[in-house]
Amino acid sequence: MTRIPKEWQTPLLLIAILVAVALLGSLAAPAMQRTVTEALVKLTVVIGLYIFVGNSGVFSFGHIAFMAIGGYISAILTILPAKKHVALKLPLLLEAAQLPGVLALLIAVAAAGLIAFLIALPFMRLKGIALPMATFALLVIVYVVSLNWTAVTGGRQALVGLPRYTNIWVGVAAAAVALLVAAAYGTTRHGLALRCSRESEVAAAATGIDVARERLIAFVISAAIVAMGGVLFAHFLGTMTANTFYLDLTFVTLTMLVVGGMRSLTGACAGVAVVSIVSELFRTIERGIDLGGFTLEAPPGLQEIALALVLLVILLTRPHGLVGDWELTWSAFAKKSERGE
């Protein structure tokens, strides 16, 4: 392991941990397996967010829009033609299409990447708060369109009948791909240049770095990974609705990134783990816990309040997240062993 470059040790160690978690999860009850699978899919999305937000230092409130785009494209390409004929009004070619899940995923990811490229061309030239607000406007536009484009998305009615192929091992595979892509991008000159602009945009521009171009590249890669997460999430739920891919999911995924540490892959994984555990704990309390004849339960909404409190505590006590810039590497273990920890 010590011969492996340091920048590759982190994703490989994290993948090994994910495989171990998946092995334990596969032995658990079906409800716990679904919880672990959902967390792995969200991890893919959070890593996608990290590629842009973590490297550029610019917040994006609109990446969940690419989850919706990817999910709807995959749904249209995989639902049975008979169901599409009843629920939607598509061109004959799309109505008759029923592609394998992997092929539909690749098409959805490529389409989302192309859309992200076209959007990023004007967006990445914005400065200051204008860019985050523009991404939020994108989220609203995609939400409203998907909510009202009845012929293509089903509108306010859920699209049902999606093949449910997303399980624990599919989630691990997707998260592993996202980790490797993020690590590979981080080692390129584009990743290094973007991190330079994160520290000082003025200094980066003065050294000849085209900040808008570097942000555009990261934005497209990030959107493609997030779209992959959206496809898997849709095929995990088996349905597609516009409300699923809106503010709630935006808040949860950004909370995961900030809580763990938005400047490291380890932080992204740690944030997903912490938020998923807290969410499941308070979701269980909302459903009610039987304590020897006494039922402990809480009113609906406690889960969201708990997540908000966790976020506030982290921001107040550790502004850079739980792990900050720290990355999990073999040398980190070696140093602890040398100190006898």
N, C-alpha and C positions, 0 to 999 in steps of 0.2 A: 504493500500500500504506500510506503514511503517513496517509492519510485514513481508513483503516479503524480503528475503535476497537482499542486495544491488546489487550483481552481476546479479540477475534476474530482477531487476527493469529496468535496461537499455533496454534489448531486449523487455520487455513488453510495455514500454512507446514508444519505436520506432515502434513497431507493431501497437500500437494504432494510432500513427501519420500516418503510411502508410495506414491504413484503412480509416482515414479521407481524405487523399489525393486521394485515390481510389474513395471514394464517390463523391468528388468534380469532379474528372476527368470523372466519368461515366456520369455526367450531361453535360459535355462539348461536343464540336463538334467532329465528328469522327477523324479528324486529330489530335486534342489534345489528344484524348483517345489513339491513337497510340503512341504519344510522351511519355505519362505517362507510358504506358505499356513497351515501350523500356527502359525507365529509370529504371523501377522496375526489368526487366530482368538483366540489367547491374549492378544493386545493388546486385543481387544475386551473380554475378561473382566477384564483388569487395569484398564482404564479404568472399567469398571463398579465394580470394587473401590474405585478412587480416589474415585468420587463419594461413597461413604459414608465409607470409612476416611480418605481424604485430607482431606476437609472437616470431619469430626467429630473426628478424632484417636483414634477408638475402633477397635480391631482387631476384625475379624470372621473367625472360623475356619469359618464355615458357609456362605459364599456359593456354594461349589461345589455345595451341595445344590440351588441354583436352576438350575445347569447341568444337573444330573441330571433335575430336574423338567421343564425345557424340552425336553431331549433325549427323554425318554420320551413326553411328550405328542406331540411332532412325529413320533416313530417310530410310535406307535399310529395317527396320522392319515394317514400316508403309505405304510405297508407294504401290499403287495397283500393284499386280503381273504382269498385262498386261503392265504397264509402265516400270517396271523393266526388263521385257523380251526384250523390244525394246531398252532401254538405257544402260543396263548393261549386264555383262556376269557372273552371280552368280551361285553357286551350286543350284541344284534344290530345296533343302530344304529352302534356303534363298529366292530364287525367288518366291516360293509359299507362303512364310510367309507374313501375314498381321495382325499384333498384335494391340490391343488397345493402345492408346497413353500412358496411365499410365504404362502398363506392359513394353512397349518399353523403356520408360524413366528409369524405375528401372533397366532393363538389361543394358542400356547404361551407367548408373551411376556406376553399379557394374563392368562392363568391364573396364571403365576408371580408377576406383580405383585399379583394379588388375594391369593394365598397369603401373599406377603411382607407385605401390609398387615395381614392377620389375625394373623400371627405377631408383627409389630412392635408391635401395640397393647399387649401386656403387656411385651414385651422391652425397649422403649425407655424404660421407667420404672425399669429396673435401674440400679444405680450401681456404679462402680468395676470390679473384675475380674469381677463377676457377669455383665455383658453379654457380654464375649468368651466366657466359659465357656458361657453360654446358647446362643450361636451355634454353638459346637462341639457341644453336645448336639443341636442341630438337624441338623447334618451326620451325626452318628451315627444319629439316628432315621431320616432319609431313606435312609441307606445300608442299614440293617438291613431297613427296609420293602421297599425295592426288591430286596434280595437274597432275600427270602422271599415276596413277593407274586407267586407264580408265575403266577396267572391273568391278571395285568395286565402285569407287567414281564418275565415269563419266568424270574424267579428267578435261579438261578445259571447258567442257560444264556443265552448271548448272543442278543439279538434281532438277526437278520440280515435283509438285504434292503432296508435303507434306501436310498432314491435318493441317489446320491453326486453332489450338485450343487455342493458347496463347492469352489471353485477360487480362484486368486490374486485375481481381480477381485471375486468375491463377498466374499472376506476384506477387500479394500481398502474396498469399499462399507460393510461392517459396521463396520469400524474408523472410517471417516469419520463414520458416523451416531453412533457412540459418542462421538467427539471433539466433535461439534457439540452433542450433548445435554449432555455434561459442561460445555462452555463456556457453553451457554445457562443451565443450572442455576446455574453459578457467578456469573452476573451478576444473578440474581434476589435479592430481599430474603431469601428463604429460605436461599440459599447463603451470603450474607453473614452472616446471623444464626448459621448453623451454624458458620462459621469463627470467629465471635466466641466461641461456646461452646467451641470447640477450644482457644483461648488461655486462657480462664478460665471454667469452667462457673458458678462462683459469681457472678462479675461479670456474665455474660450473664443469669443468672436475676434478678439485682438490677435490671437495666435493663428487665425486662419480657419477655425472650425466653423462650418456652416451649420449653425444650431438648428435651423428649421429643417434641413435635410436629415440630420441625425435623429431628430424627434419623429420625423415622418417614417423613417425606417423602423424605429422601435414601435411606433404606433401600429403599423401594419402587422408586424410579427405578433405583437401583443393581442391585437384584435383577432387574429387567426387562432391563437391558442384559446382565447376566451370563447370564440365561436365553437371550437371543439368541445369545450365544457358545456356550452349551451345545447349542442346536439346530444351529448350523453345525458344531460339532465332531463331533456325532453323524453328520451327513450328510457329513462329511469322512472319517470312519472307515468308515462304512457299516454299523456295528454299534453296539449299546448293551449295556453291561455295568455292573453296579453298581461293580465294582472300578475302572473307569476314572475315575469321578467321586468319588474319596475322598481319602485322605491325600496321595498323591503329587502330584496336581494342586493340592491346597490348598497344599502346601509350595512348589511351583514358582511359582504365581501370586503368592503373598505375597512370595516372594523377589524376583521381578521388580519388584514395587511398592516394596519396601524398598531394594533395590540402586539403583534409579534415583532415588528420592526421592518419598516418598508424598504430598508437598504440592504437586506440580505435574504438569500434563499432560505436559510435556516429560520429567520424571523417569520417568513411567510408560512412555513410549515408549523412553527410554534404557535402562531396566531390562530391558524385553522384548528389546531388541537385544543387550545384553551377555549376558544369561542364555541366550538362544537360540544365540548364537555359541559360548559356552563349552560348552553342552550338546552341540551338534553336533560340536564338536572332540573332546570326550572320548568321545562315542558312536562316532565314527570310529576312535579309538584302540582302543576295546573290540572293534570288529569286526576290527581289524588293518590296519596300513599296510605295504605292501611297499616296502622301501628297498633296492633293488638286490640282491635275493636274501635279504635279512634282513627278517623280519617283526616290526614293532613292534606289540605288542598288550598289553592290560592285562586284569586279571580283571574280571568283571562287578561293577558297583557303583561303579566309579571316577567315573562321571558324577555320581552323587548326592553322593559325597565332595567332588568339585570344586565343586559348587554350594554345599555347606555351607561350604567354605573361603572361597569368594568372599563369601558372606554375612557370615562372621565378620570378614574383612578390612575390608569396607565398614563394618560396625558399629563396628569399633575405630578406623578412620582417618577415616571420614566418617559420623558418626551420623545425619545427615540425608539420606544418599544421595549419589549422584554429583553431582547438580545442585542438591540442596536445594530452595529455593523459586524458583529461577531459571526463567524461562519464555523460550522462543524467540520473539522478536519482531523486526520489521523494524528497530526503533530500536536493538536490540542489535547488528545488523549495521552500522548507520550509525555507531554510536559506535566500533566497531572500525576502520571505514574512516577516521574522523577521526583516530584515533590512529596510523594507518598500519600496523595489524596485518594 
